[in-house]
């Protein structure tokens, strides 16, 4: 049976009947037909405002109870229909996982909506949706749900959550937990993990509104950091490292967490500043 109430959303409902287990609410425009059971929703007694009177409008969130009946609550869940939130996995069962979201009934996360198998205690970014049976459920499959209408521009600083990793494309990020973004694979110079909160800058705003991000700063600032990183490693290694402009990109990335192009820029600067010497065997601190 379909419900006239907006499952998963906040709404103002009118108090039309008091009963021992609480009060019944309905849409204000259906008040005259409130005897029709499908147009009433229960607000449990422990959640009824102390000063509530007949005909009052009460702000509630409507979801479904364990028997699949619409029920109202004055509690504030972590997210509403279509929104995104960082939730904790409190139980994993043979049919899926359950998440804590601020209501008595935990939120169900089906296996088919998991991008990886979650475990108890994980903090994960999810969205709230209605399944085919009109029950509220969570999904970790966010790519097609995230918004592309942000006001961010090139070079803006942003924060976001990594929600998916791809060997082919890079790291998918939900900026502000609602805008679609990608850190391309060639921008990943350190390992990221799903659920990680990152700070980045907008490298490009695509025609479709999706954001391309970089976790590295603009070249002039990044070169300062890269040069210091190389000098610190040289000093820690006793003044010599077996890396140079002919070293493989992978070996440079693994050792210095930077691209080969960034490495070459940094050692070029250090060489011009006479801080290092460069040979076919590697780089060495310049002896004064």
Secondary structure per residue as TSV (DSSP state, phi and psi in degrees):
chain	resnum	aa	ss	phi	psi
A	1	X	-	360.0	127.2
A	2	X	-	-74.8	156.2
A	3	X	-	-109.4	144.8
A	4	X	S	-81.6	-10.2
A	5	X	S	-88.2	153.6
A	6	X	-	-85.8	95.9
A	7	X	T	-65.1	129.4
A	8	X	T	88.9	9.5
A	9	X	S	-133.1	160.3
A	10	X	E	-82.3	146.3
A	11	X	E	-158.5	155.7
A	12	X	E	-92.6	119.4
A	13	X	E	-120.4	152.2
A	14	X	E	-96.3	133.9
A	15	X	E	-76.1	118.4
A	16	X	E	-122.4	-11.6
A	17	X	E	-157.9	136.3
A	18	X	E	-105.3	134.3
A	19	X	E	-135.9	164.1
A	20	X	T	-55.8	-32.0
A	21	X	T	-89.5	1.3
A	22	X	E	149.8	-139.1
A	23	X	E	-135.5	152.4
A	24	X	E	-100.6	139.2
A	25	X	E	-119.8	157.2
A	26	X	E	-148.7	170.9
A	27	X	-	-69.3	135.7
A	28	X	G	-52.2	-37.4
A	29	X	G	-74.7	-9.6
A	30	X	G	-109.2	16.7
A	31	X	G	-53.5	-42.2
A	32	X	G	-67.5	-20.5
A	33	X	G	-107.0	25.8
A	34	X	T	-67.8	-11.5
A	35	X	T	-74.2	-15.5
A	36	X	S	-73.5	114.8
A	37	X	G	-56.4	-33.5
A	38	X	G	-72.7	-8.9
A	39	X	G	-105.3	15.9
A	40	X	-	-121.4	145.9
A	41	X	E	-134.2	138.1
A	42	X	E	-84.4	134.7
A	43	X	E	-108.5	110.9
A	44	X	E	-55.1	149.2
A	45	X	G	-53.9	-42.0
A	46	X	G	-67.6	-11.7
A	47	X	G	-109.0	-0.6
A	48	X	S	-74.9	127.0
A	49	X	-	-56.4	140.5
A	50	X	T	-59.1	-33.8
A	51	X	T	-96.8	15.8
A	52	X	-	-67.5	134.3
A	53	X	-	-126.0	162.9
A	54	X	T	-54.4	140.5
A	55	X	T	78.0	-4.9
A	56	X	-	-63.7	148.6
A	57	X	E	-95.4	128.6
A	58	X	E	-122.1	131.8
A	59	X	E	-77.1	120.8
A	60	X	E	-138.6	161.8
A	61	X	E	-109.0	133.5
A	62	X	E	-109.7	128.4
A	63	X	E	-138.9	-167.9
A	64	X	E	-115.5	140.2
A	65	X	-	-82.4	-174.1
A	66	X	T	-65.2	-17.0
A	67	X	T	-101.9	16.0
A	68	X	S	67.9	26.8
A	69	X	-	-103.8	140.6
A	70	X	E	-59.3	137.9
A	71	X	E	-143.1	146.7
A	72	X	E	-102.7	153.8
A	73	X	E	-145.8	146.5
A	74	X	S	-92.5	-2.5
A	75	X	S	-70.9	157.7
A	76	X	-	-108.0	105.9
A	77	X	-	-69.8	165.3
A	78	X	S	-68.8	-21.7
A	79	X	-	-155.9	157.0
A	80	X	-	-114.5	177.7
A	81	X	T	-52.5	124.9
A	82	X	T	85.9	-8.4
A	83	X	-	-87.5	173.6
A	84	X	E	-124.8	145.7
A	85	X	E	-157.2	157.0
A	86	X	E	-92.8	110.6
A	87	X	E	-121.8	156.8
A	88	X	E	-97.0	134.6
A	89	X	E	-77.4	119.8
A	90	X	E	-106.7	-14.3
A	91	X	E	-159.9	140.8
A	92	X	E	-120.4	128.1
A	93	X	E	-125.7	174.7
A	94	X	T	-63.4	-16.5
A	95	X	T	-105.6	-7.6
A	96	X	E	152.6	-163.7
A	97	X	E	-117.9	161.8
A	98	X	E	-123.3	139.7
A	99	X	E	-118.4	143.5
A	100	X	E	-82.0	127.0
A	101	X	-	-139.1	16.5
A	102	X	S	99.1	-0.9
A	103	X	S	-115.6	162.7
A	104	X	S	-60.1	-41.6
A	105	X	S	-88.9	120.0
A	106	X	-	-66.1	156.3
A	107	X	E	-87.9	131.5
A	108	X	E	-84.4	133.7
A	109	X	E	-119.7	101.2
A	110	X	E	-64.0	154.4
A	111	X	G	-57.2	-39.8
A	112	X	G	-68.4	-13.9
A	113	X	G	-101.7	9.4
A	114	X	-	-98.0	134.1
A	115	X	S	-85.1	-13.6
A	116	X	S	-157.1	161.2
A	117	X	-	-73.8	112.8
A	118	X	-	-79.8	162.7
A	119	X	-	-132.3	161.4
A	120	X	T	-57.2	132.1
A	121	X	T	99.4	-16.6
A	122	X	-	-63.1	144.4
A	123	X	E	-104.8	121.9
A	124	X	E	-132.5	150.5
A	125	X	E	-90.3	125.2
A	126	X	E	-137.1	166.0
A	127	X	E	-119.8	158.9
A	128	X	E	-103.3	130.3
A	129	X	E	-141.2	167.4
A	130	X	E	-100.2	127.2
A	131	X	-	-79.8	-174.7
A	132	X	T	-63.2	-22.7
A	133	X	T	-95.1	11.4
A	134	X	S	64.1	31.7
A	135	X	-	-102.0	143.2
A	136	X	E	-73.8	131.3
A	137	X	E	-141.7	166.7
A	138	X	E	-107.2	153.6
A	139	X	E	-137.8	142.9
A	140	X	S	-96.5	-3.1
A	141	X	-	-87.1	90.2
A	142	X	-	-101.2	-14.4
A	143	X	T	-52.3	-47.2
A	144	X	T	-85.2	-0.1
A	145	X	T	-103.3	-22.7
A	146	X	S	-71.8	150.2
A	147	X	B	-79.4	152.6
A	148	X	-	-122.3	21.9
A	149	X	-	-115.1	37.6
A	150	X	-	-71.8	164.3
A	151	X	-	-95.7	7.6
A	152	X	-	-68.7	147.7
A	153	X	-	-123.5	167.9
A	154	X	T	-52.6	136.4
A	155	X	T	77.0	0.4
A	156	X	-	-67.0	147.4
A	157	X	E	-88.2	137.3
A	158	X	E	-136.8	162.9
A	159	X	E	-125.4	150.7
A	160	X	E	-163.9	179.5
A	161	X	E	-120.0	129.5
A	162	X	E	-72.3	121.8
A	163	X	E	-115.5	-11.2
A	164	X	E	-159.4	144.4
A	165	X	E	-119.7	137.0
A	166	X	E	-132.0	128.0
A	167	X	T	-62.5	-28.7
A	168	X	T	-83.6	-43.1
A	169	X	T	-105.2	-35.5
A	170	X	E	128.6	-142.2
A	171	X	E	-110.6	123.6
A	172	X	E	-87.9	132.5
A	173	X	E	-128.0	139.0
A	174	X	E	-99.2	101.4
A	175	X	E	-72.1	131.1
A	176	X	T	55.9	21.2
A	177	X	T	60.1	26.4
A	178	X	T	-153.8	-13.6
A	179	X	E	-108.6	140.4
A	180	X	E	-77.8	129.2
A	181	X	E	-150.9	159.1
A	182	X	E	-139.0	134.4
A	183	X	E	-97.7	108.0
A	184	X	E	-59.1	155.3
A	185	X	G	-55.7	-38.6
A	186	X	G	-74.9	-2.6
A	187	X	G	-100.8	-2.6
A	188	X	-	-92.3	99.5
A	189	X	-	-108.2	10.4
A	190	X	S	-151.0	159.4
A	191	X	-	-73.4	132.7
A	192	X	-	-109.3	161.7
A	193	X	-	-130.9	152.4
A	194	X	T	-63.5	131.6
A	195	X	T	96.4	-8.9
A	196	X	-	-70.8	134.9
A	197	X	E	-87.9	126.5
A	198	X	E	-125.6	153.3
A	199	X	E	-107.5	134.8
A	200	X	E	-149.1	174.7
A	201	X	E	-121.6	150.6
A	202	X	E	-77.6	118.0
A	203	X	E	-88.7	-32.6
A	204	X	E	-160.4	144.1
A	205	X	E	-106.9	113.7
A	206	X	-	-68.3	164.2
A	207	X	T	-60.6	-30.7
A	208	X	T	-86.8	4.1
A	209	X	S	94.7	-12.4
A	210	X	-	-69.4	148.4
A	211	X	E	-100.9	136.8
A	212	X	E	-103.6	127.8
A	213	X	E	-114.5	159.8
A	214	X	E	-132.5	138.6
A	215	X	S	-94.4	5.9
A	216	X	S	-104.1	150.9
A	217	X	-	-79.1	174.7
A	218	X	-	-59.6	152.9
A	219	X	H	-50.5	-46.5
A	220	X	H	-64.3	-34.3
A	221	X	H	-81.2	-38.3
A	222	X	H	-65.7	-34.3
A	223	X	H	-63.6	-36.0
A	224	X	H	-60.4	-46.0
A	225	X	H	-65.9	-43.0
A	226	X	H	-64.1	-41.1
A	227	X	H	-63.6	-42.6
A	228	X	H	-65.1	-40.1
A	229	X	H	-58.7	-45.7
A	230	X	H	-65.2	-44.0
A	231	X	H	-62.8	-41.8
A	232	X	H	-61.9	-42.5
A	233	X	H	-68.9	-37.4
A	234	X	H	-62.1	-46.1
A	235	X	H	-64.2	-39.8
A	236	X	H	-68.3	-26.7
A	237	X	T	-92.1	6.1
A	238	X	T	86.9	12.9
A	239	X	S	105.8	-2.5
A	240	X	E	-141.9	139.9
A	241	X	E	-135.9	137.2
A	242	X	S	-83.1	52.0
A	243	X	-	-129.7	142.9
A	244	X	-	-155.6	-172.5
A	245	X	T	-71.9	-4.7
A	246	X	T	-102.1	-2.6
A	247	X	S	-66.0	154.3
A	248	X	-	-71.1	147.6
A	249	X	H	-56.1	-37.1
A	250	X	H	-66.8	-42.6
A	251	X	H	-66.1	-36.7
A	252	X	H	-67.1	-43.6
A	253	X	H	-60.9	-44.1
A	254	X	H	-65.6	-36.0
A	255	X	H	-85.2	-41.6
A	256	X	H	-113.9	-5.7
A	257	X	S	55.8	46.7
A	258	X	S	-150.2	163.2
A	259	X	-	-75.4	165.2
A	260	X	H	-64.1	-37.8
A	261	X	H	-61.9	-42.5
A	262	X	H	-65.7	-39.7
A	263	X	H	-61.2	-45.7
A	264	X	H	-64.7	-38.1
A	265	X	H	-63.1	-43.9
A	266	X	H	-68.0	-45.6
A	267	X	H	-71.3	-27.9
A	268	X	H	-63.3	-42.6
A	269	X	H	-64.8	-46.6
A	270	X	H	-62.3	-35.4
A	271	X	H	-66.8	-44.1
A	272	X	H	-64.5	-32.1
A	273	X	T	-82.6	2.9
A	274	X	T	58.5	35.5
A	275	X	S	-94.8	-21.6
A	276	X	E	-139.8	164.8
A	277	X	E	-118.1	151.6
A	278	X	E	-121.9	131.8
A	279	X	E	-137.1	178.4
A	280	X	T	-67.3	-17.3
A	281	X	T	-94.5	-18.2
A	282	X	E	154.1	-161.5
A	283	X	E	-114.4	145.2
A	284	X	E	-138.4	141.6
A	285	X	E	-59.9	136.2
A	286	X	-	-72.4	130.0
A	287	X	-	-83.8	125.8
A	288	X	-	-81.3	360.0
